[in-house]
Amino acid sequence: MGLGTNEDITYLNVSDGKLRQRVDANTEGAKNRSGSVNGKDYSVWELVYPSVDGYIKSIAYREHDTYGNSWNVKLQDSNGEIFMVSLKEKSNYFQRFAELLPNIDFSKPVVLKPYSIPIKGKEYKNQGLTVEQGGSKLASYYKTWDSKTEKTTLKNGMEDFNFAKADGKDERDILKIKLIKFLRAETDKQIERLVDYLDTAPATPSNSDEGDDDLPF
């Protein structure tokens, strides 16, 4: 299970549909990635993974004035290895995770798989995160898709955040803020559920909920 690393804790960020561990340039298998975010250039060396699995041990919220807020999901695999996955709050990766979170059984391991799929004729990509348990992908707690009618039914308090009908960037930004606020409150409820479960679950080793150095990507 997990990534097979022997380190006490492995910090992972998500970018372009992959889990990325920041490492030194001389690390075997490391790949360089560079670019610019918010006018700031970066160049980092990373180990890249398609997925990570383990039992969810904590979900923590972090605020950052420069790089934005994020949610850190701590996983522990069957070997006792710890992985901290950082999901930027404004990203589709966190938003998708938050939609699936209420359907997660905390007594069972999960597999987190980010994805980034190009869309023909579009500059942006279809990005998100799947969560698997028992070999099956979990469905959204807030939406049901009917393939026959090709319509989505909202449930469990989810509002209709229809970005396609938004009139311009300002209206889309307002919808985004409302969506994040909704998912933040819902995630807080799930953290309470996780804490309640862990209070009665067998004790396991724990590490700090603090994430790696904040990254803008």
KOLKEDREN-292326 format. One record per residue: residue number from 1; residue in three letters; x negated, y negated, z of N, C-alpha, C in turn. Coordinates in Angstrom, 1 decimal. Atoms other than C-alpha are relative to their C-alpha. Example, Ala and Ser with C-alpha at 12.3 -4.5 7.8 and 13.67 -1.06 7.14 Angstrom:
2
REC   vovo   guba      n_X      n_Y      n_Z     ca_X     ca_Y     ca_Z      c_X      c_Y      c_Z
REC      1    Ala     -0.9      1.2      0.0    -12.3      4.5      7.8     -0.9     -1.2      0.0
REC      2    Ser      0.9      1.1      0.0    -13.7      1.1      7.1      0.8     -1.1      0.8
! end
This chain:
217
REC   vovo   guba      n_X      n_Y      n_Z     ca_X     ca_Y     ca_Z      c_X      c_Y      c_Z
REC      1    Met     -0.8      1.2      0.0      0.0      0.0      0.0     -0.9     -1.2      0.0
REC      2    Gly      0.7      1.3      0.0     -1.0     -3.7     -0.2     -1.0     -0.1     -1.1
REC      3    Leu      0.9      0.3      1.1     -4.0     -4.8     -2.2     -1.3      0.8      0.2
REC      4    Gly      1.2     -0.8     -0.2     -6.6     -2.4     -0.8     -1.2     -0.8      0.6
REC      5    Thr      1.1      0.7     -0.5     -8.7     -5.1      0.8     -0.3      0.3      1.5
REC      6    Asn      0.4     -0.3     -1.4    -10.6     -4.5      4.1     -0.1     -1.2      0.9
REC      7    Glu      0.0      1.2     -0.8    -10.4     -8.1      5.3      1.1      0.0      1.0
REC      8    Asp     -1.0      0.1     -1.1     -8.5     -8.9      8.5      1.3     -0.6     -0.6
REC      9    Ile     -1.2      0.6      0.6     -6.2    -11.2      6.5     -0.3     -0.6     -1.4
REC     10    Thr      0.2      0.4      1.3     -5.8    -12.0      2.9      1.0     -1.1     -0.4
REC     11    Tyr     -0.9      1.1      0.4     -4.4    -15.4      1.8      0.3      0.0     -1.5
REC     12    Leu     -0.4      0.0      1.5     -2.5    -15.5     -1.5      0.9     -1.1     -0.3
REC     13    Asn     -0.9      1.0      0.6     -1.0    -18.3     -3.5      0.6      0.6     -1.3
REC     14    Val     -0.6     -0.4      1.2      1.3    -17.9     -6.4      0.0     -1.0     -1.1
REC     15    Ser      0.1      0.9      1.1      0.7    -19.5     -9.8      0.0      0.8     -1.3
REC     16    Asp     -0.1     -0.6      1.3      1.6    -18.6    -13.4      0.4      1.4      0.1
REC     17    Gly     -0.5     -1.4      0.0      3.4    -15.4    -12.4     -0.9      1.0      0.7
REC     18    Lys      0.9     -1.0     -0.6      0.5    -13.9    -10.4     -0.3     -0.5      1.4
REC     19    Leu      0.5      0.3     -1.3     -0.7    -13.7     -6.8     -1.5     -0.2     -0.1
REC     20    Arg      1.4      0.4      0.1     -4.1    -15.3     -6.4     -0.7     -0.2      1.3
REC     21    Gln      0.8      0.1     -1.2     -6.7    -15.0     -3.7     -1.3     -0.8     -0.4
REC     22    Arg      1.2      0.9      0.2     -9.3    -17.8     -3.6     -1.2      0.6      0.6
REC     23    Val      1.2     -0.6     -0.4    -12.8    -16.4     -3.4     -1.2     -0.8     -0.5
REC     24    Asp      1.2      0.6      0.5    -16.5    -17.3     -4.1     -0.2      0.4     -1.4
REC     25    Ala      0.2     -0.2      1.4    -17.7    -17.5     -7.6     -0.7      1.3     -0.3
REC     26    Asn      0.8     -1.2      0.2    -20.0    -14.5     -7.1      0.7      1.3      0.4
REC     27    Thr     -0.8     -1.2     -0.4    -17.2    -12.2     -6.0      0.3      0.9     -1.2
REC     28    Glu     -0.2     -0.9      1.1    -16.9     -9.1     -8.2      1.5     -0.1     -0.4
REC     29    Gly     -1.3      0.0      0.6    -13.9     -9.4    -10.5      0.7     -1.4      0.0
REC     30    Ala     -0.6      1.3     -0.1    -13.3    -13.1     -9.8      0.1     -0.7     -1.3
REC     31    Lys     -0.2      0.8      1.2    -11.9    -15.3    -12.5      0.2     -1.5      0.3
REC     32    Asn     -0.1      1.4     -0.2    -12.2    -19.0    -12.9      1.3     -0.6     -0.6
REC     33    Arg     -1.2      0.8      0.5     -9.2    -21.3    -13.3     -0.2     -1.4      0.3
REC     34    Ser      0.2      1.4     -0.3     -9.3    -25.0    -13.7      1.1     -0.8     -0.7
REC     35    Gly     -1.1      0.8      0.5     -7.0    -27.8    -14.6      0.1     -1.3      0.8
REC     36    Ser     -0.2      1.3     -0.6     -5.5    -31.0    -13.3      1.5      0.0      0.6
REC     37    Val     -1.4      0.1     -0.6     -2.5    -31.5    -10.9      0.1     -1.3      0.7
REC     38    Asn     -0.2      1.3     -0.6     -1.2    -34.9     -9.9     -1.2     -0.9     -0.2
REC     39    Gly      1.1      0.8      0.3     -4.2    -36.5    -11.5     -1.3      0.5      0.7
REC     40    Lys      1.2     -0.5     -0.6     -6.7    -34.4     -9.5     -0.4      1.3     -0.7
REC     41    Asp      0.6     -1.2      0.6     -9.0    -31.9    -11.2     -0.3      1.0      1.0
REC     42    Tyr      0.4     -1.1     -0.8     -9.6    -28.5     -9.8     -0.7      1.1     -0.8
REC     43    Ser      0.7     -1.2      0.6    -11.8    -25.5    -10.5     -0.2      1.0      1.1
REC     44    Val      0.1     -1.0     -1.1    -11.4    -22.3     -8.4     -0.3      1.3     -0.6
REC     45    Trp      0.3     -1.4      0.3    -12.5    -18.7     -8.5      1.0      0.8      0.8
REC     46    Glu     -1.1     -0.8     -0.6     -9.8    -16.1     -7.8      0.0      1.4     -0.4
REC     47    Leu     -0.4     -1.4      0.3     -8.9    -12.5     -7.6      1.5      0.0     -0.3
REC     48    Val     -1.4      0.1      0.5     -5.6    -12.0     -9.4      0.7      1.4      0.2
REC     49    Tyr     -0.8     -1.2     -0.2     -2.9     -9.4     -8.5      1.4     -0.2     -0.5
REC     50    Pro     -1.4      0.1      0.5      0.5     -8.6     -9.9      1.0      0.1      1.1
REC     51    Ser     -0.9     -0.2     -1.1      2.1     -7.7     -6.6     -0.7      0.3      1.3
REC     52    Val      0.5     -0.3     -1.3      1.7     -7.2     -2.9      1.2      0.6      0.8
REC     53    Asp     -1.1     -0.6     -0.7      3.7     -5.0     -0.5     -0.4      0.2      1.5
REC     54    Gly      0.1     -0.2     -1.4      4.2     -4.5      3.2      1.3     -0.4      0.8
REC     55    Tyr     -1.1      0.4     -0.8      6.5     -5.2      6.1      0.0     -1.5      0.3
REC     56    Ile      0.0      1.4     -0.3      7.6     -8.8      6.6     -0.1     -0.2      1.5
REC     57    Lys      0.3      0.2     -1.4      6.2    -10.0     10.0      0.3     -1.4      0.4
REC     58    Ser     -0.4      1.3     -0.4      6.9    -13.7      9.9      0.2     -0.8     -1.3
REC     59    Ile     -0.2      1.0      1.0      8.1    -16.6      7.7     -0.1     -1.3      0.6
REC     60    Ala      0.3      1.3     -0.6      6.7    -20.0      8.5      0.0     -1.1     -1.0
REC     61    Tyr     -0.2      1.2      0.9      7.4    -23.5      7.1     -1.2     -0.9      0.3
REC     62    Arg      1.2      0.9     -0.2      4.4    -25.8      6.5      0.3     -1.3     -0.9
REC     63    Glu     -0.2      1.2      0.7      4.6    -29.5      5.5     -1.4     -0.6     -0.4
REC     64    His      1.3      0.6      0.5      1.9    -31.3      3.5      0.3     -1.2     -0.8
REC     65    Asp     -0.4      1.2      0.7      2.1    -34.9      2.4     -0.6     -0.1     -1.4
REC     66    Thr      0.7      0.1      1.3     -0.3    -34.4     -0.6      0.5      1.1     -0.9
REC     67    Tyr     -0.3     -1.1      0.9      0.5    -31.0     -2.0      1.4      0.6      0.1
REC     68    Gly     -1.4     -0.5     -0.1      4.1    -30.5     -0.9      0.2      1.0      1.1
REC     69    Asn     -0.3     -1.0     -1.1      5.8    -28.2      1.6      0.0      1.4     -0.6
REC     70    Ser      0.1     -1.4      0.4      5.5    -24.5      1.5      0.5      0.9      1.1
REC     71    Trp     -0.4     -1.0     -0.9      6.7    -21.3      3.1     -1.0      1.1      0.0
REC     72    Asn      1.0     -1.1     -0.1      4.2    -18.7      4.3      0.7      1.3      0.5
REC     73    Val     -0.6     -1.3     -0.3      5.4    -15.1      4.3     -1.2      1.0      0.3
REC     74    Lys      1.1     -0.9     -0.4      3.2    -12.7      6.3      0.5      1.4     -0.1
REC     75    Leu     -0.3     -1.5      0.2      3.2     -9.0      5.3     -1.1      0.8      0.7
REC     76    Gln      0.9     -0.9     -0.5      1.6     -6.1      7.0      0.2      1.4     -0.6
REC     77    Asp     -0.2     -1.3      0.6      1.0     -2.8      5.2     -0.2      1.1      1.0
REC     78    Ser      0.1     -1.1     -0.9      0.9      0.7      6.6     -1.4      0.3      0.6
REC     79    Asn      1.3     -0.2     -0.5     -2.8      0.5      7.1     -0.4     -1.1      1.0
REC     80    Gly      0.2      1.1     -0.9     -2.4     -2.6      9.3     -0.6     -1.2     -0.6
REC     81    Glu      0.6      1.2      0.7     -3.8     -5.0      6.7      1.1     -1.1     -0.1
REC     82    Ile     -0.9      1.1     -0.1     -2.3     -8.5      6.8     -0.2     -0.9     -1.3
REC     83    Phe      0.0      0.8      1.2     -1.4    -10.6      3.7      0.9     -1.2      0.3
REC     84    Met     -0.8      1.2     -0.1     -0.2    -14.2      3.8      0.3     -0.6     -1.3
REC     85    Val     -0.4      0.5      1.4      1.7    -15.3      0.7      0.6     -1.4      0.2
REC     86    Ser     -0.5      1.3     -0.1      2.2    -19.0      0.3      0.9     -0.4     -1.2
REC     87    Leu     -0.9      0.3      1.0      5.2    -20.1     -1.7      0.4     -1.5      0.1
REC     88    Lys     -0.3      1.4      0.0      5.6    -23.8     -2.6      1.5     -0.1      0.0
REC     89    Glu     -1.5      0.1     -0.1      9.1    -24.9     -1.6      0.7     -0.5     -1.2
REC     90    Lys     -0.6      0.5      1.3      9.8    -26.7     -4.9     -0.1      1.0     -1.1
REC     91    Ser      0.2     -1.0      1.1      8.8    -23.7     -6.9      1.1      1.0     -0.2
REC     92    Asn     -1.0     -1.0      0.2     11.1    -21.2     -8.5     -0.3      1.3      0.8
REC     93    Tyr      0.4     -1.2     -0.8      9.1    -18.5     -6.6      0.6      0.0      1.3
REC     94    Phe     -0.7      0.1     -1.3     10.3    -19.7     -3.2      1.5      0.1     -0.2
REC     95    Gln     -1.5      0.1      0.1     13.8    -20.4     -4.4      0.6      1.4     -0.3
REC     96    Arg     -0.5     -1.4      0.3     14.2    -16.9     -5.8     -0.2      0.9      1.2
REC     97    Phe      0.2     -0.7     -1.2     12.7    -15.4     -2.7      1.1     -0.3      1.1
REC     98    Ala     -1.1      0.4     -1.0     15.2    -17.4     -0.5      1.3      0.6     -0.4
REC     99    Glu     -1.3     -0.6      0.4     18.1    -16.1     -2.6      0.1      1.5      0.3
REC    100    Leu      0.0     -1.4     -0.3     17.0    -12.5     -2.0     -0.1      0.3      1.5
REC    101    Leu      0.3     -0.2     -1.4     16.0    -12.9      1.6      1.1      0.6      0.9
REC    102    Pro     -1.1     -0.6     -0.9     19.4    -12.1      3.3      0.2      1.4     -0.3
REC    103    Asn     -0.2     -1.4      0.3     19.5     -8.8      1.5     -1.2      0.9      0.4
REC    104    Ile      1.1     -0.8     -0.4     16.1     -7.7      2.8      0.2      0.7      1.3
REC    105    Asp      0.0     -0.8     -1.2     16.0     -4.9      5.4     -1.4     -0.1      0.6
REC    106    Phe      1.3      0.2     -0.6     13.2     -5.9      7.7     -0.7      1.3      0.6
REC    107    Ser      0.6     -1.3     -0.5     12.7     -2.3      8.9     -0.7      0.8     -1.1
REC    108    Lys      0.6     -0.7      1.1     11.5     -1.3      5.5     -1.0     -0.9     -0.8
REC    109    Pro      1.0      0.8      0.7      8.5     -2.5      3.4      0.6     -0.6     -1.3
REC    110    Val     -0.4      0.7      1.2      9.0     -4.9      0.5     -1.1      0.0     -1.0
REC    111    Val      1.0      0.3      1.0      7.2     -5.4     -2.8      0.3     -1.3     -0.6
REC    112    Leu     -0.2      1.3      0.6      6.8     -9.0     -3.9     -0.7      0.0     -1.4
REC    113    Lys      0.6      0.0      1.4      6.2     -9.4     -7.7      0.4     -1.4     -0.6
REC    114    Pro     -0.3      1.3      0.7      6.0    -13.0     -9.1      0.0      0.3     -1.5
REC    115    Tyr      0.0     -0.1      1.4      6.7    -13.4    -12.8      0.0     -1.4     -0.7
REC    116    Ser     -0.1      1.2      0.8      6.3    -16.1    -15.5      0.1      0.4     -1.4
REC    117    Ile     -0.3     -0.5      1.4      7.9    -15.4    -18.9      0.2     -1.2     -0.9
REC    118    Pro     -0.3      1.1      1.0      7.6    -17.7    -21.9      1.4      0.0     -0.6
REC    119    Ile     -1.3      0.1      0.6     10.9    -18.9    -23.4     -0.2     -0.6     -1.4
REC    120    Lys      0.2      0.4      1.4     10.9    -19.1    -27.2      0.6     -1.4     -0.2
REC    121    Gly     -0.4      1.3      0.3     11.1    -22.7    -28.3      0.1     -1.0      1.2
REC    122    Lys      0.0      0.8     -1.1     10.7    -24.1    -24.8     -1.4     -0.2      0.5
REC    123    Glu      1.3      0.3     -0.6      7.7    -25.8    -23.1     -0.1      0.7      1.4
REC    124    Tyr      0.1     -0.6     -1.3      8.6    -24.3    -19.7      0.2      1.5     -0.1
REC    125    Lys     -0.1     -1.5      0.0      8.7    -20.7    -18.6      1.1      0.4      1.0
REC    126    Asn     -1.0     -0.6     -0.9     11.2    -18.5    -16.8     -0.9      0.6      1.2
REC    127    Gln      0.9     -0.5     -1.1      9.4    -18.1    -13.4      0.9      0.3      1.2
REC    128    Gly     -0.7     -0.4     -1.2     10.5    -16.4    -10.2     -0.7      1.1      0.7
REC    129    Leu      0.6     -1.0     -0.9      9.9    -13.6     -7.8      1.0      1.1      0.2
REC    130    Thr     -0.9     -1.1     -0.3     11.4    -10.1     -7.5     -0.5      0.6      1.3
REC    131    Val      0.2     -0.8     -1.3     11.7     -8.2     -4.2      0.5      1.4     -0.2
REC    132    Glu     -0.4     -1.3      0.1     11.8     -4.5     -4.3      0.0      0.7      1.4
REC    133    Gln      0.0     -0.9     -1.2     12.8     -2.0     -1.5      0.5      1.3     -0.5
REC    134    Gly     -0.4     -1.3      0.4     13.0      1.7     -2.0      0.0      0.2     -1.5
REC    135    Gly      0.1     -0.2      1.4     12.1      1.4     -5.6      1.0     -0.8     -0.8
REC    136    Ser     -1.1      0.8      0.7     15.0     -0.9     -6.5     -0.2     -1.5      0.3
REC    137    Lys      0.0      1.4     -0.1     15.1     -4.6     -7.1      1.2     -0.5      0.8
REC    138    Leu     -1.1      0.6     -0.8     17.2     -6.6     -4.6      0.7     -1.1     -0.9
REC    139    Ala     -0.8      1.0      0.7     20.0     -8.8     -6.0      0.2     -1.2      0.9
REC    140    Ser     -0.2      1.3     -0.7     20.7    -12.4     -5.1      1.2      0.2      1.0
REC    141    Tyr     -1.1      0.0     -1.0     22.8    -12.8     -1.9      1.0     -1.1     -0.3
REC    142    Tyr     -0.8      1.2      0.3     24.3    -16.0     -3.4      0.7      0.0     -1.4
REC    143    Lys     -0.5      0.0      1.4     25.1    -15.1     -7.0      0.2      1.4     -0.5
REC    144    Thr     -0.3     -1.2      0.6     26.7    -12.3     -8.9      0.1     -0.2     -1.5
REC    145    Trp     -0.1      0.2      1.5     26.1    -12.0    -12.7      0.8      1.1     -0.6
REC    146    Asp     -0.8     -0.9      0.8     28.7    -10.3    -14.9     -0.4      0.0     -1.4
REC    147    Ser      0.5     -0.1      1.4     27.1     -9.1    -18.1      1.1      0.1     -1.0
REC    148    Lys     -1.0     -0.1      1.0     30.4     -8.5    -19.8      0.6     -1.4     -0.3
REC    149    Thr     -0.5      1.4      0.2     31.7    -12.1    -19.3     -1.1     -1.0     -0.1
REC    150    Glu      1.1      0.8      0.0     28.2    -13.5    -19.1      0.2     -1.3      0.9
REC    151    Lys     -0.3      1.1     -1.0     29.3    -15.6    -16.1     -0.6      0.3      1.4
REC    152    Thr      0.5     -0.1     -1.3     27.8    -16.2    -12.7      1.0     -0.4      1.0
REC    153    Thr     -0.9      0.3     -1.1     30.0    -16.1     -9.6     -0.8     -0.3      1.3
REC    154    Leu      0.7      0.4     -1.2     28.7    -18.0     -6.6      0.7      0.5      1.3
REC    155    Lys     -0.6     -0.5     -1.3     29.2    -16.7     -3.0     -0.8     -0.3      1.2
REC    156    Asn      0.7      0.2     -1.3     28.2    -16.9      0.6     -0.5     -1.5      0.2
REC    157    Gly      0.3      1.4     -0.2     28.3    -20.7      0.6     -0.8     -0.7     -1.0
REC    158    Met      0.8      0.7      1.0     26.2    -21.4     -2.4      0.8     -0.9     -0.9
REC    159    Glu     -0.7      1.0      0.8     27.2    -24.6     -4.2     -0.4      0.2     -1.5
REC    160    Asp      0.3     -0.1      1.5     27.2    -25.0     -8.0     -1.1     -1.1     -0.3
REC    161    Phe      1.1      0.8      0.4     23.8    -26.5     -8.6     -0.3      0.2     -1.5
REC    162    Asn      0.1     -0.2      1.5     24.2    -26.7    -12.4     -0.9     -1.0     -0.6
REC    163    Phe      1.0      0.9      0.6     21.1    -28.3    -13.7      0.2     -0.2     -1.5
REC    164    Ala     -0.3      0.1      1.4     22.2    -27.7    -17.3      1.0     -1.2     -0.3
REC    165    Lys     -1.0      1.0      0.2     25.0    -30.2    -16.8     -0.4     -1.4      0.6
REC    166    Ala      0.5      1.2     -0.6     22.9    -32.8    -15.1     -0.3     -1.1     -1.0
REC    167    Asp      0.2      1.1      0.9     22.8    -36.2    -16.7     -1.3     -0.7      0.2
REC    168    Gly      1.4      0.6     -0.1     19.1    -37.0    -17.0     -0.8      0.4      1.2
REC    169    Lys      1.0     -0.4     -1.0     16.1    -36.6    -14.7      0.5     -0.3      1.4
REC    170    Asp     -0.4      0.5     -1.3     17.5    -38.6    -11.8      1.0      1.0      0.6
REC    171    Glu     -1.0     -0.9     -0.5     20.5    -36.4    -11.5     -0.5      1.4      0.3
REC    172    Arg      0.7     -1.3     -0.3     18.4    -33.2    -11.8     -0.8      0.0      1.3
REC    173    Asp      0.8      0.1     -1.2     16.1    -34.5     -9.1      0.9      0.1      1.3
REC    174    Ile     -0.9      0.0     -1.1     19.1    -35.1     -6.8      0.5      1.5      0.3
REC    175    Leu     -0.5     -1.4     -0.1     20.4    -31.5     -7.5     -1.1      0.8      0.7
REC    176    Lys      1.1     -0.7     -0.6     16.9    -30.2     -6.7     -0.1     -0.2      1.5
REC    177    Ile      0.1      0.3     -1.4     16.8    -31.9     -3.4      1.1      0.7      0.8
REC    178    Lys     -1.2     -0.6     -0.6     20.3    -30.6     -2.5     -0.2      1.5      0.1
REC    179    Leu      0.2     -1.5      0.0     19.3    -27.0     -3.5     -1.1      0.4      1.0
REC    180    Ile      1.0     -0.3     -0.9     16.1    -27.1     -1.5      0.5     -0.1      1.5
REC    181    Lys     -0.6      0.2     -1.4     18.0    -28.5      1.6      0.8      1.2      0.3
REC    182    Phe     -0.9     -1.2     -0.3     20.5    -25.6      1.3     -0.8      1.2      0.3
REC    183    Leu      0.8     -1.2     -0.2     17.9    -22.9      0.9     -0.9     -0.1      1.2
REC    184    Arg      0.8      0.1     -1.2     15.8    -24.3      3.7      0.8      0.3      1.2
REC    185    Ala     -0.9     -0.3     -1.1     18.7    -24.1      6.1      0.3      1.5      0.0
REC    186    Glu     -0.3     -1.4      0.1     19.6    -20.6      4.9     -1.2      0.8      0.4
REC    187    Thr      1.3     -0.7     -0.4     15.9    -19.5      5.3     -0.2      0.0      1.5
REC    188    Asp      0.1      0.1     -1.5     15.9    -20.8      8.9      0.9      1.1      0.7
REC    189    Lys     -0.9     -1.0     -0.6     18.9    -18.5      9.6     -0.7      1.4     -0.1
REC    190    Gln      0.7     -1.3      0.2     16.9    -15.5      8.2     -1.2      0.2      0.9
REC    191    Ile      1.1      0.0     -0.9     13.9    -16.4     10.3      0.5      0.5      1.4
REC    192    Glu     -0.6     -0.4     -1.2     16.2    -16.1     13.3      0.3      1.5      0.0
REC    193    Arg     -0.4     -1.4      0.2     17.4    -12.7     12.0     -1.3      0.9      0.1
REC    194    Leu      1.3     -0.7     -0.1     13.7    -11.6     11.6     -0.5      0.1      1.4
REC    195    Val      0.5      0.1     -1.4     12.8    -12.7     15.1      0.8      1.0      0.9
REC    196    Asp     -0.8     -0.9     -0.7     15.7    -10.8     16.5     -0.3      1.4     -0.2
REC    197    Tyr      0.4     -1.4      0.3     14.7     -7.7     14.7     -1.3      0.4      0.6
REC    198    Leu      1.4     -0.3     -0.5     11.0     -7.9     15.7      0.0      0.1      1.5
REC    199    Asp      0.0     -0.1     -1.4     12.0     -8.4     19.3      0.3      1.4      0.5
REC    200    Thr     -0.4     -1.4     -0.4     13.4     -4.8     19.3     -0.8      1.0     -0.8
REC    201    Ala      0.7     -0.9      0.9     11.0     -3.3     16.7     -1.3      0.4      0.8
REC    202    Pro      1.2     -0.4     -0.6      7.8     -1.4     17.7     -1.1     -1.1     -0.2
REC    203    Ala      1.1      1.0      0.1      4.8     -3.7     18.4     -1.0      0.3     -1.0
REC    204    Thr      1.0     -0.1      1.0      2.3     -4.3     15.6     -1.0     -1.1      0.2
REC    205    Pro      1.0      1.0     -0.1     -0.9     -6.3     15.4      0.5     -1.3     -0.7
REC    206    Ser     -0.5      1.2      0.7     -0.3    -10.0     14.5     -1.2     -0.9     -0.1
REC    207    Asn      1.0      1.0      0.2     -2.4    -12.9     13.2      0.7     -1.3     -0.1
REC    208    Ser     -0.5      1.3      0.0     -2.0    -16.6     12.9      0.9     -0.2     -1.2
REC    209    Asp     -0.9      0.3      1.1      0.8    -17.9     10.7     -0.6     -1.2     -0.9
REC    210    Glu      0.6      1.1      0.8     -1.5    -20.7      9.4     -0.5      0.6     -1.4
REC    211    Gly      0.4     -0.4      1.3     -2.2    -20.5      5.7     -1.4     -0.4     -0.4
REC    212    Asp      1.3      0.3      0.4     -5.3    -20.9      3.7     -0.1     -1.5     -0.3
REC    213    Asp      0.1      1.4      0.3     -6.6    -24.3      2.6      1.1     -0.3     -1.0
REC    214    Asp     -1.1      0.3      0.9     -3.7    -26.1      0.9     -0.4     -0.2     -1.4
REC    215    Leu      0.3      0.1      1.4     -3.7    -25.9     -2.8      1.2     -0.7     -0.7
REC    216    Pro     -1.1      0.6      0.7     -1.7    -28.0     -5.3      0.5      0.8     -1.1
REC    217    Phe     -0.4     -0.8      1.1     -1.2    -25.1     -7.6      0.1      1.5      0.4
! end
